[in-house]
Amino acid sequence: MPRANSAGRGEDIAGAAVRGVGGGLSLWPGLTLTTAIAALAYFMCTLPGLSNFSPLIVAILIGMTIRNVVGVPPAARAGLAFSQRPILRFAIVLLGLRLTWAQLVELGGTSLAIVVVALAATFVFTLWMGRVLRVERKLATLIAAGTSICGASAVVATSQVAGGRDEDVAYAVACVTLFGTIAMFLYPLLPGLLHLDPSAFGLWAGASIHEVAQVVGAAFQNGATSGEHGTVAKLGRVLMLAPVLLILAATAYRQAGDRKAAASAPFPWFVLGFVALVAFSSVVEIPASVKAPLVELTGFLLAIALAALGLGADIAKIRLAGPRPLALAALSTVFIAVTSLALIKLAG
């Protein structure tokens, strides 16, 4: 797939997907490959030593390995494109079923304010530091989203609005995985040293660790109270995905210069579907027998999309980015940890 620039990449992916649906190219070789990788990732995450890792991370790593060791056949192109656009966006819409507005109410006003302020400050700090470190803006935006909101899911969702190459997505996912994993093992060592009670520690973990699974892994090591507070705080951050994506889309629209360019600026309609499902699940009690399979389906569809992104990521191009994006992710991780902790201490 050509990747001369993000606009060309977007047109290429969209064109391949449309031609595949229309019959010009077969979706099945690529879809079969990405689905098989997703299934393998889920299986691997049941093995000892890998249970704390997200299947999304494993899926992108498997895809990158295949791309850079074996190669990807041209016949898979349309299926990969379909996995990266329609399937990914549908999965993001389904994420709304995991969340309700009641979870924001459960956080309480002070805790919600801490989560929102830390998230917003981290996003702005990461973009600013990206300019200081001369990290390409699209990659810096993906790192900002992954660090401040919800890890790999936020990275791939933001890529649908902010653009960026497959290599940018892979680099950003790798960064948030690395530093989120470090935080998962480091945080449980700190509540006594930092004089945090169980609820405060849970709030800190949920407000600053990247992935949902990483938050659960860290917070529940300090007991059920910490685990419950951490999970709710993290879900509050996930709910912030929709407004962040809408702000990014509006910014892209304003920066699109002339009227013709503005008309082509992407609007993330799938975000409205996400918000609609959050609203639906907030007012309608979905039976567990229905909700649980849909939640599992959402995760599997995201793994398919991540597998496709991995299959499009060239490690040689990732290396060209150098160590600066990694340094940016490290600074961003430290910033959100320190900022959220300071806000918790100030709030008492």
N, C-alpha and C positions, 0 to 999 in steps of 0.2 A: 504494500500500500504506500503510495507516495505521501511524504510528510514534510514537504518543503516549508509549509507554514500551517498555522492552526486553521485558517479559513479553508485552505485547500484540503486539509485533512477532513474537516467537517463535511465539505461537499463530497469528498470521495467516499466517506463512510455512508452518508445519506444516500448517495447515488447507488452504491453497492446494495444497500438494504432495499431500496425501492425496486431496483432491477431484479433482486432476488425474489421479492414478493410477487413481482409481475411475471416471473418465469424466465427472465433472461439469464439469470444465474441461479443455481440451486442453493437453497439455504442449508440443506441437510448435511453436507460434509462438515461445514463449520459448526453448525449447531450440535451435531453428534459429538464433535471433538470437545467443544466447551462444556457440554453436559457431562461427558465422561470425566473430564478434569474436575468438575464440581463434585461429582459423586466420589471420585477418588479422594478429594480434599476432605469431604465429610468423613469418609472411612478412616483416613489417616489421623483425624482429630479424635478418634476413639482410642487410639493407641497410647500406651504409657509414655509420658513425657511430652505429648503433644496436646493433651486435653485442655490446657489453658490457652491454646492458640485458636484464633478464629479461623473457620474454614475459608473465609474470604482471603486471608493472608496466605494460607497454604495454596489456594487456587491460583493466585497471581504468581506465586513462586514456581508452581508446576508449569504454568503457561510460559513464563520467562525461560525456564530450563528447556522446554521443548523448542521454543523459538530460536534460542541461541546455540543449542547443541544439535538438534535434528533438523530444524527448519519447519516452515508451515507451507503446505501445498497451496498453489493459487486457487484451487477449487474450493478451499475453505473460506475465501475472502468474503463472500456474501453473508455466510452464516456468522462470521466474526462481527461484521458490521451490524447485523441484526441483533446480536447479543449485546453490543455496546450501546445501542440506541433504544429501540423499542422495549427490549426485555429489561434493560437497566431502568428506564423511566417508569415502566409498570411496577417494578420492584420498589422504587422509591415511593410511588403512590401507596402501595400496600403497607409500607412502613407506618402509615397513619393509623393502621388498626392496632398497633402496639401501644398507642398513647391516648390519653384523655385529658381534657382540661382539668378534671378533678385532681390529677397528679400535680398540676401547678398550684392548686389550692392547698393540697396536702403539704407542699413545701413550706408554705407560709410566706408572708410578705418579705420578711428580712432575709430568709434563705434564698428566695427567688431573686431578690435584688442582688445578693452576693453572686449568684450564678450568672445573671445577666451582665453585671458590671465587669466581672472577671472575663467573661467570654468576649464582650465588646472590646475591652482594653487589650486583650491578647491578640485579637484579630488586627486591630489598628497597629499595635506594637510590631507584629510580625511583618506587616506590609512595609512599615517604616524601616525596620531593621533590614528587610530585604533590599530596599534601595541603598542603604548604607553598605551592605555587603555585596552589592551589585549582583543580586540573584534575579533572574528574569521574572518579570512581574506575575506571569501566569503561574509559574511554579511556586512563587512566594504565596500567591493566593490559595493554592491547593494546600500548602503546608499550614497556612493560617487556619483554613477550614478544618483540616484534620486535627490540629492541636486544640483549637478552641471549642469545637462542636462535638464531633463523635467519631473521630478516627477515620478508618477506611471508607465507611459509608458516606461520610461528609466529603471526602476527597473525590470520590467518583461522582457524587451528585453535583458538586461544585464544578467539576470538569465539564458538565453538560451546559453550564452557563458561561463560565470564564474561559473555556477552551483549554488548550494545552495538548501536547503530544502524549502518546501512550507512555513514552519514557518519563514525562513529567509526572504522570499519575503514578507510575511504578515507583519513582523516586520518593514522592510524597508519602505513599503508602508505607514504603520501607522505613522512612523516617519516623512516622507516628507509631509504627509497630515497635521499632527499636526502643524509643524513649518511653512509650507507654508500658512496655514490658519491664524496663528498668524500674519505672515508678511502681509497678505492681508488686515487685519484690522489695523495694526500698521503703515504701510508705508504712507497712505494718511494723517496722522497727522504730517508728518515730513518735507515736502518740504520747508515750511517757515523757520523752525528751522535750516535746513541744507543749506538754501540759494540756492535751486535748481530751475532753471526755468522749465517750463513745459516739454521741450524736454529732459533736463537732468534728470528730475525725471522719465519720461517714460523709458529712457534708463536704469536707475538704477533698476527700477522695473523689466524690461524685462531681465536684466542681472543677477538678483539674486533671484527672487521669483521662487518657484519650478514648479507649474503646470501652464499650459496655462490659464486655467480658473481663477486661482488665480491672475495672472498677469493682465488679463483683468479687474477683479473685483477691483484691487487696482489702476491701472493706470488711468482708465476712471473716477475715482472719482475726479481726478485732472484736468479733462477737456479732450476734444477731442485730442488735440495735444499730451498730455501725453499718452493717450490711444493708439494712432496710433504708436508712437515711442516705447512704451512698447511691443505692439504686434509684431512688426517687429523684435525687439531685441530678443524676446523670440523665434520666429521662427528661427532666426539665431542660437540660442542655440540648437534647435531641430535638425537642419541640422548637428550639430556636433556629433549626435548619431552614424552615420555610421563610421567615422574615429575612434571614441573611441572603438566601438565594434571590429573593425578590429585590432586595437592595442592590445586589450585584447586577441583576438584569437591568434595573432602572439606571444604574451608573453606566453600563455599557450602552444603553440607549442614548443617554445624554452625551456621551463621548463620541457618538457615531457621526458627528459632523453634519453632512448634508442629509436632506430628507430621504434620499434613496438609501444611503447607508444606514440611517436610523431605522428604516422600514425592515432592513435585513438583520438588525440586531436581535439576538435570540430572546424570546420571552419564555420562561420556564413554565409552560402550561401544566406540566406534570406536578408542579408544586401546589397548584390549586387543587388537584386531585388528592394530594397528600393532606392538605388542610381540610378538605371535604370529608375524608375518611376519619380524621381526628375528631371532627365535629360529630360525625355519625356515631363513632364508638363512644362519644361522650354522652349522647342522649339515648342510645339504644344499647341495651345489654346484650352483647353477642354471646351465645352459648359457648362454653369452653370447648365443646366437641366440634364447633365450627371454627372458632378463633385459633385454637392450637395448630391445626393443619395449615391455616393461612399464614401464621407466623413462620412455620417451618418452610412453607413454599417461598415466602419472601426472602428468607436467608439463602435458600438454594438458588433462586433467581439472581440474587446479588453475587453469589459465588460464580455463576455462569458468566455474568458480566465481567467480573474480575479476571476470570480465566481468559476471556477474549482480550482484555487489556494486556495481560501478561504475554499472550501470544503475539501481540503487536509491539512489544517493548524490546528494543535493541540495546543490549548491555553496553556496547561500544558507545552509543549515543548518551547513555546514562553517565558513563565515565567522563564524557566531555563536560558535564556540568560541574565536575570538580567537587571539592569538599565544602564549598561555601553554603550550599543548601542544607547540608548536614549540620553545619554550625548554626545556621538559622533555626533549624528545628530544635536543636539543643537549647538555644537561648529562649525560644518561644516556650518550650516545656518548663524551663526554670521560671520564666516570667509568670505563667499562669499558676504555677505552684505557689510562688511567693505572694502574688497579688491576692489569690483567693484566701490564703492563710492569713494575710494581713487584714483582709476584710472580715474574716471570721473573728479574729482577735478584737478588732475594733467594735464589732457588733456584740461582743461579750458572749 
